[in-house]
Amino acid sequence: MLKADEYKHLAGKFKTPLYVFDQREFLDNYYELLNTFRQIYPKYNISYSYKTNYTPYICALVKAQGGYAEVVSDMEYTLAKKLGYKNEQIVYNGPAKGPALEEHIAKGGINNIDNPSEALRICAFADAHPELNIKTGLRINIDLGRGFTSRFGLEPESEGMELVLKELRARKNIKISGVHCHLSHARDIEAWKKRTEIMLRAADEYIDGVPEYISLGSGMFGRMEPSFKAQFGNNIPDYADYAAVTMAEIKKHYENVKPEDRPVVFTEPGATLVSKYISFISSVRDIKTLHGRTLAVTDGSFYNLGEVSLKKDLPLMLIPEKEDAEVKECDIVGYTCLEYDCIYKNYKGPLDVGSLAVFGNAGGYSIVSKPQFIRPNCPMITYMGNGEAKEIMRAENFEDVFSKFSF
């Protein structure tokens, strides 16, 4: 997070509510992840998850560093193309791909099949275009044995997988080029070790020769403020820990393959890269007490912060108007008419009407998930330091919300 005087300056210039993207720290984190993995496995690259935060400025920043685009819809695919991505640097995932899929694979884009219907769709396209050489990957459904069954991908050794393999292999102009997985709620080292083992087995079984790529998906802990990190327990892995159980194993697996012929290995970070580097500045509009419960009402909401704000206490910096401002205990709540719009519970410390409440770790699944509910979304600026900032997303307005309706 920035310093208090920096937030005060930005709030005075751009008003609240306001998102602040810390470009300097974002890039520092990006290169720590990239270089840590490449020290062990040089053919590693980042494929940035657009669904986590598709702010074009941030996506273009990733592109400028040589990162790939990981998309799960035609909307995100179109954004990547508008930013100048070539298809071979776009990874199209997801269970319900749109009409752009055929264009993408026809131009050599990376695609990972989620289900048998998608495989049959690709086969039909290949049959209709025998002049094309089409490549596609497989999304592998991974069971970690933890009582949770993912709804995504193809289960190894299943009827669905056998059907997909049979149909793809029956077409001479289709090549299975890679394997992919994506797991939720599995950030620990053992989960990353196991997924790597399973993906290497899948690559050996389903691909003829050396795969062009292996994608390990996402779900790594990234950098966090100490107060936020403490809420996830002890022994939080860092990038070096993850690299040791993934890149080292893949390097060993392909040790008899020339380095230049080894597969590219992707991870698909979203929150790992961006969450910590967007803050949200809101203003306290009122403080009141109801039946012994003190409430500080702000011009932000949990929608601005993402679902994580309902599960964890986000890093919070309170910048009061008056030096002697103080509350014994209060809940900080949002502007919506929802009872559960409580964005910080049991706050104690400096607080008065006019205070700035700055929430950290607001970059993941916030802007992309904010509905046009009660209020349109607020602007975002990028901050480069020394007071230098520029708007990278304007505030939404009435027309943005209602121009699509008939009056």
C-alpha positions as CSV (number, residue, x, y, z in Angstrom):
1,M,0.0,0.0,0.0
2,L,1.0,3.6,-0.5
3,K,1.7,6.1,2.2
4,A,-1.1,8.0,3.9
5,D,-0.1,11.4,2.4
6,E,0.0,9.8,-1.1
7,Y,-3.6,8.5,-0.7
8,K,-4.7,11.9,0.6
9,H,-3.2,13.6,-2.4
10,L,-4.9,11.2,-4.8
11,A,-8.3,11.4,-3.1
12,G,-8.1,15.2,-3.2
13,K,-7.2,15.2,-6.9
14,F,-9.5,12.4,-8.2
15,K,-12.2,12.3,-5.4
16,T,-13.6,9.1,-3.9
17,P,-14.4,6.4,-4.3
18,L,-11.3,5.5,-6.3
19,Y,-9.2,2.5,-7.3
20,V,-5.4,3.1,-7.2
21,F,-3.1,0.7,-9.2
22,D,0.5,0.7,-8.0
23,Q,2.3,0.0,-11.3
24,R,5.8,0.0,-9.8
25,E,5.1,-2.7,-7.2
26,F,3.0,-4.7,-9.7
27,L,6.0,-5.0,-12.1
28,D,8.4,-5.8,-9.2
29,N,6.1,-8.7,-8.2
30,Y,5.7,-9.8,-11.8
31,Y,9.4,-10.1,-12.3
32,E,10.0,-11.8,-9.0
33,L,7.6,-14.6,-10.0
34,L,8.9,-14.8,-13.5
35,N,12.6,-14.9,-12.6
36,T,12.2,-17.2,-9.7
37,F,10.7,-19.9,-12.0
38,R,13.0,-19.2,-14.9
39,Q,16.1,-19.7,-12.7
40,I,15.1,-23.4,-12.6
41,Y,13.2,-23.8,-15.9
42,P,14.0,-21.1,-18.5
43,K,11.1,-22.0,-20.7
44,Y,8.6,-20.8,-18.1
45,N,6.2,-18.0,-18.9
46,I,3.3,-16.2,-17.3
47,S,-0.2,-16.4,-18.8
48,Y,-2.2,-13.6,-17.1
49,S,-5.8,-14.4,-16.1
50,Y,-8.0,-11.8,-17.7
51,K,-11.1,-12.9,-15.7
52,T,-9.3,-11.8,-12.5
53,N,-8.9,-8.2,-13.6
54,Y,-9.3,-7.3,-17.3
55,T,-8.3,-3.6,-17.0
56,P,-6.8,-3.0,-20.5
57,Y,-4.0,-0.9,-19.1
58,I,-2.9,-3.8,-16.8
59,C,-3.3,-6.4,-19.6
60,A,-1.2,-4.2,-21.9
61,L,1.4,-4.0,-19.2
62,V,1.6,-7.7,-19.1
63,K,1.9,-7.9,-22.8
64,A,4.8,-5.4,-22.8
65,Q,6.7,-7.8,-20.4
66,G,6.2,-10.7,-22.8
67,G,3.4,-12.4,-20.9
68,Y,0.6,-14.3,-22.5
69,A,-3.2,-13.7,-22.2
70,E,-5.3,-16.3,-20.6
71,V,-9.0,-15.8,-21.6
72,V,-12.2,-17.7,-21.0
73,S,-14.7,-15.9,-23.2
74,D,-15.0,-14.2,-26.5
75,M,-15.1,-10.8,-24.7
76,E,-11.7,-11.4,-23.2
77,Y,-10.4,-12.9,-26.4
78,T,-11.5,-9.7,-28.3
79,L,-9.7,-7.6,-25.7
80,A,-6.5,-9.5,-26.2
81,K,-6.7,-9.1,-29.9
82,K,-7.4,-5.3,-29.6
83,L,-4.2,-5.1,-27.4
84,G,-2.2,-6.6,-30.3
85,Y,-1.8,-10.1,-29.1
86,K,-1.1,-12.8,-31.8
87,N,-3.2,-15.9,-31.4
88,E,-0.3,-18.1,-30.5
89,Q,0.1,-15.9,-27.4
90,I,-3.5,-16.2,-26.3
91,V,-4.6,-19.2,-24.2
92,Y,-8.3,-19.9,-24.5
93,N,-9.7,-21.8,-21.6
94,G,-13.2,-22.2,-20.1
95,P,-16.2,-24.6,-20.3
96,A,-18.4,-22.7,-22.7
97,K,-16.3,-21.0,-25.4
98,G,-18.0,-18.6,-27.8
99,P,-18.0,-18.3,-31.6
100,A,-14.4,-17.0,-31.7
101,L,-13.0,-20.4,-30.9
102,E,-12.9,-21.5,-34.5
103,E,-11.1,-18.3,-35.6
104,H,-8.7,-18.7,-32.7
105,I,-7.6,-22.3,-33.5
106,A,-7.5,-21.5,-37.3
107,K,-4.9,-18.9,-36.6
108,G,-2.8,-21.1,-34.4
109,G,-4.0,-20.0,-31.0
110,I,-3.6,-22.1,-27.9
111,N,-6.9,-23.8,-26.8
112,N,-7.6,-26.3,-24.0
113,I,-10.7,-28.6,-24.5
114,D,-12.9,-28.7,-21.4
115,N,-15.6,-31.2,-22.5
116,P,-16.5,-33.8,-25.2
117,S,-19.0,-31.4,-26.9
118,E,-16.1,-28.9,-27.4
119,A,-13.9,-31.6,-28.9
120,L,-16.7,-32.7,-31.3
121,R,-17.1,-29.0,-32.3
122,I,-13.3,-28.8,-33.1
123,C,-13.5,-32.1,-35.0
124,A,-16.4,-30.7,-37.1
125,F,-14.4,-27.6,-37.9
126,A,-11.4,-29.7,-38.9
127,D,-13.5,-31.8,-41.2
128,A,-14.9,-28.7,-42.9
129,H,-11.4,-27.2,-43.3
130,P,-9.0,-30.1,-44.3
131,E,-6.5,-27.5,-45.4
132,L,-5.9,-26.4,-41.8
133,N,-3.5,-28.0,-39.4
134,I,-5.2,-27.5,-36.0
135,K,-3.6,-27.8,-32.6
136,T,-5.5,-28.1,-29.3
137,G,-4.7,-29.0,-25.7
138,L,-6.7,-30.9,-23.1
139,R,-7.9,-29.6,-19.7
140,I,-7.2,-32.3,-17.2
141,N,-9.6,-32.7,-14.3
142,I,-7.4,-33.3,-11.2
143,D,-8.6,-35.0,-8.0
144,L,-6.4,-34.2,-5.0
145,G,-8.4,-36.6,-2.8
146,R,-9.7,-33.9,-0.6
147,G,-13.4,-34.5,-0.9
148,F,-13.9,-31.8,-3.6
149,T,-14.7,-32.6,-7.2
150,S,-14.1,-29.9,-9.7
151,R,-16.6,-29.5,-12.5
152,F,-14.0,-28.6,-15.1
153,G,-12.0,-30.5,-17.6
154,L,-11.8,-34.2,-18.6
155,E,-11.3,-37.0,-16.1
156,P,-8.3,-39.2,-16.9
157,E,-9.3,-42.8,-17.9
158,S,-13.0,-41.8,-18.2
159,E,-15.4,-42.5,-21.0
160,G,-15.5,-38.8,-21.8
161,M,-11.7,-38.7,-22.1
162,E,-11.6,-41.8,-24.3
163,L,-14.2,-40.3,-26.6
164,V,-12.3,-37.1,-27.0
165,L,-9.0,-38.9,-27.7
166,K,-10.7,-41.2,-30.2
167,E,-12.3,-38.4,-32.2
168,L,-9.2,-36.1,-32.1
169,R,-6.8,-38.9,-33.1
170,A,-9.1,-39.9,-36.0
171,R,-8.4,-36.5,-37.7
172,K,-5.0,-36.2,-39.4
173,N,-5.2,-32.4,-39.3
174,I,-5.6,-32.2,-35.5
175,K,-2.7,-32.4,-33.1
176,I,-2.9,-32.6,-29.3
177,S,-0.2,-30.2,-28.4
178,G,-0.5,-29.6,-24.7
179,V,-2.2,-30.2,-21.3
180,H,-3.7,-27.8,-18.9
181,C,-5.2,-27.8,-15.4
182,H,-6.7,-25.2,-13.1
183,L,-7.5,-25.9,-9.4
184,S,-9.3,-23.7,-6.9
185,H,-8.7,-23.6,-3.2
186,A,-5.5,-25.6,-3.4
187,R,-2.6,-23.1,-2.8
188,D,-0.5,-25.3,-0.6
189,I,2.8,-26.9,-1.7
190,E,1.6,-30.4,-1.6
191,A,-1.3,-29.5,-4.0
192,W,1.2,-28.0,-6.4
193,K,3.5,-31.0,-6.2
194,K,0.7,-33.4,-6.9
195,R,-0.8,-31.4,-9.8
196,T,2.7,-31.4,-11.4
197,E,3.0,-35.1,-11.1
198,I,-0.5,-35.7,-12.6
199,M,0.2,-33.3,-15.4
200,L,3.4,-35.0,-16.4
201,R,1.7,-38.3,-16.5
202,A,-1.1,-36.9,-18.6
203,A,1.4,-35.3,-21.0
204,D,3.2,-38.7,-21.4
205,E,-0.1,-40.6,-21.9
206,Y,-2.1,-38.2,-24.2
207,I,0.6,-36.6,-26.4
208,D,2.8,-38.1,-29.0
209,G,6.3,-37.0,-28.2
210,V,7.2,-33.9,-26.2
211,P,4.3,-31.6,-25.6
212,E,4.5,-28.0,-26.8
213,Y,3.3,-26.7,-23.5
214,I,2.2,-27.7,-20.0
215,S,-0.1,-25.3,-18.1
216,L,-0.3,-25.7,-14.3
217,G,-3.1,-23.2,-13.9
218,S,-3.1,-20.8,-11.0
219,G,-3.7,-20.7,-7.2
220,M,-0.4,-19.5,-5.7
221,F,-0.1,-17.3,-2.7
222,G,1.4,-14.0,-3.7
223,R,2.8,-11.2,-1.7
224,M,0.5,-10.0,1.0
225,E,0.5,-7.4,3.8
226,P,1.4,-9.0,7.1
227,S,-2.1,-8.5,8.6
228,F,-3.7,-10.2,5.7
229,K,-1.2,-13.0,5.4
230,A,-1.6,-13.9,9.1
231,Q,-5.3,-14.8,8.3
232,F,-4.2,-17.7,6.1
233,G,-2.3,-19.6,8.8
234,N,1.4,-20.5,9.1
235,N,3.9,-21.8,6.5
236,I,2.6,-19.7,3.6
237,P,4.7,-20.7,0.5
238,D,6.7,-18.2,-1.5
239,Y,7.6,-18.3,-5.2
240,A,10.8,-20.2,-4.6
241,D,8.8,-22.9,-2.7
242,Y,6.4,-23.3,-5.6
243,A,9.2,-23.3,-8.2
244,A,11.0,-26.1,-6.3
245,V,8.1,-28.6,-6.6
246,T,7.0,-27.6,-10.1
247,M,9.8,-26.4,-12.3
248,A,12.5,-28.7,-10.8
249,E,10.3,-31.7,-11.4
250,I,9.5,-30.8,-14.9
251,K,13.1,-30.1,-15.7
252,K,14.0,-33.5,-14.3
253,H,11.3,-35.2,-16.3
254,Y,12.6,-33.8,-19.6
255,E,16.3,-33.9,-18.7
256,N,17.0,-36.2,-21.8
257,V,15.3,-33.6,-24.1
258,K,17.4,-30.8,-25.5
259,P,16.6,-27.6,-23.6
260,E,15.2,-25.8,-26.7
261,D,12.9,-28.7,-27.4
262,R,11.4,-28.9,-23.9
263,P,7.8,-27.8,-23.4
264,V,6.9,-24.2,-22.4
265,V,5.5,-24.3,-18.9
266,F,2.8,-21.8,-18.0
267,T,1.1,-20.8,-14.8
268,E,-2.0,-18.6,-15.1
269,P,-1.8,-16.2,-12.2
270,G,-4.4,-13.5,-11.7
271,A,-4.9,-12.7,-8.0
272,T,-1.2,-13.7,-7.4
273,L,-0.1,-10.9,-9.6
274,V,-2.6,-8.1,-9.2
275,S,-4.6,-8.3,-5.9
276,K,-2.1,-6.6,-3.7
277,Y,-1.4,-3.8,-6.1
278,I,-4.8,-2.2,-6.3
279,S,-6.1,-0.3,-3.4
280,F,-9.6,1.2,-3.0
281,I,-10.1,4.6,-1.4
282,S,-13.5,5.4,0.1
283,S,-14.7,8.2,2.4
284,V,-16.6,7.9,5.6
285,R,-20.0,9.6,5.1
286,D,-21.6,9.1,8.5
287,I,-21.0,7.4,11.9
288,K,-24.1,6.3,13.8
289,T,-24.9,4.0,16.7
290,L,-28.0,1.7,16.6
291,H,-28.9,-0.5,19.5
292,G,-25.3,-0.4,20.8
293,R,-23.7,-1.1,17.4
294,T,-21.6,1.7,15.9
295,L,-21.6,1.9,12.1
296,A,-19.3,3.9,9.8
297,V,-21.0,4.3,6.4
298,T,-18.7,4.8,3.4
299,D,-19.2,5.6,-0.3
300,G,-17.8,2.1,-1.2
301,S,-19.1,-1.4,-0.9
302,F,-18.0,-5.0,-0.8
303,Y,-18.8,-5.1,-4.5
304,N,-15.8,-2.7,-5.0
305,L,-13.5,-5.0,-3.0
306,G,-14.5,-8.5,-4.2
307,E,-15.9,-11.5,-2.4
308,V,-12.7,-11.9,-0.3
309,S,-13.8,-8.9,1.8
310,L,-16.7,-11.0,3.1
311,K,-14.3,-13.7,4.2
312,K,-11.2,-11.9,5.4
313,D,-10.3,-8.6,6.8
314,L,-8.6,-6.7,4.0
315,P,-5.6,-4.6,4.9
316,L,-7.0,-1.3,6.1
317,M,-5.5,2.2,6.5
318,L,-7.7,4.8,8.1
319,I,-6.7,8.4,7.5
320,P,-8.8,10.6,9.8
321,E,-9.8,14.2,9.2
322,K,-9.0,15.3,12.8
323,E,-5.9,14.2,14.7
324,D,-7.9,13.4,17.9
325,A,-10.6,11.3,16.0
326,E,-11.2,8.0,17.7
327,V,-13.9,5.2,18.0
328,K,-13.9,2.4,20.5
329,E,-15.3,-0.1,18.1
330,C,-17.4,0.0,14.9
331,D,-18.3,-1.9,11.8
332,I,-17.3,-0.2,8.5
333,V,-20.2,-0.7,6.0
334,G,-21.0,0.1,2.4
335,Y,-23.5,2.3,0.6
336,T,-25.7,-0.5,-0.7
337,C,-29.1,-1.4,0.9
338,L,-27.8,-4.9,1.7
339,E,-27.5,-5.8,5.4
340,Y,-24.4,-7.9,4.8
341,D,-22.5,-5.1,3.1
342,C,-20.1,-4.9,6.0
343,I,-16.6,-4.5,4.7
344,Y,-14.7,-4.4,8.0
345,K,-15.8,-5.6,11.4
346,N,-14.8,-4.5,14.8
347,Y,-12.6,-1.6,13.8
348,K,-10.9,0.2,16.7
349,G,-8.9,3.4,16.2
350,P,-8.8,6.8,14.5
351,L,-12.1,7.5,12.7
352,D,-14.4,10.4,12.0
353,V,-16.8,11.6,9.3
354,G,-14.6,12.6,6.3
355,S,-12.0,9.9,7.1
356,L,-10.5,8.1,4.2
357,A,-10.8,4.3,4.5
358,V,-8.2,2.7,2.2
359,F,-8.6,-1.0,1.6
360,G,-5.7,-3.0,0.2
361,N,-5.7,-6.2,-1.8
362,A,-8.6,-5.0,-3.9
363,G,-7.3,-6.0,-7.3
364,G,-8.7,-9.5,-7.8
365,Y,-12.3,-10.3,-8.8
366,S,-13.4,-6.8,-7.8
367,I,-13.6,-4.5,-10.8
368,V,-14.7,-7.4,-13.0
369,S,-17.4,-8.5,-10.6
370,K,-18.8,-5.1,-9.7
371,P,-22.5,-5.0,-10.9
372,Q,-24.3,-1.9,-11.9
373,F,-26.3,-2.1,-8.7
374,I,-27.4,1.1,-7.1
375,R,-24.3,2.9,-8.3
376,P,-22.2,2.6,-11.4
377,N,-18.5,1.9,-10.9
378,C,-15.9,4.4,-9.9
379,P,-12.7,5.4,-11.7
380,M,-9.2,3.9,-11.4
381,I,-5.9,5.6,-11.7
382,T,-2.4,4.2,-12.1
383,Y,0.2,5.6,-9.7
384,M,3.9,5.8,-10.8
385,G,5.3,7.6,-7.7
386,N,6.3,11.1,-6.9
387,G,2.7,12.3,-7.2
388,E,2.5,11.1,-10.8
389,A,-0.8,9.5,-11.7
390,K,-3.2,9.1,-14.6
391,E,-6.7,7.8,-15.0
392,I,-6.9,4.4,-16.7
393,M,-10.6,3.8,-16.1
394,R,-13.2,6.6,-16.1
395,A,-16.2,6.5,-13.8
396,E,-19.3,4.9,-15.2
397,N,-22.3,7.2,-15.7
398,F,-26.0,7.0,-16.2
399,E,-25.7,6.3,-19.9
400,D,-23.4,3.4,-19.4
401,V,-26.1,1.7,-17.3
402,F,-29.3,2.7,-19.1
403,S,-28.4,3.2,-22.8
404,K,-29.0,-0.5,-23.4
405,F,-32.6,-0.4,-22.2
406,S,-35.6,0.7,-24.3
407,F,-37.5,3.7,-22.9
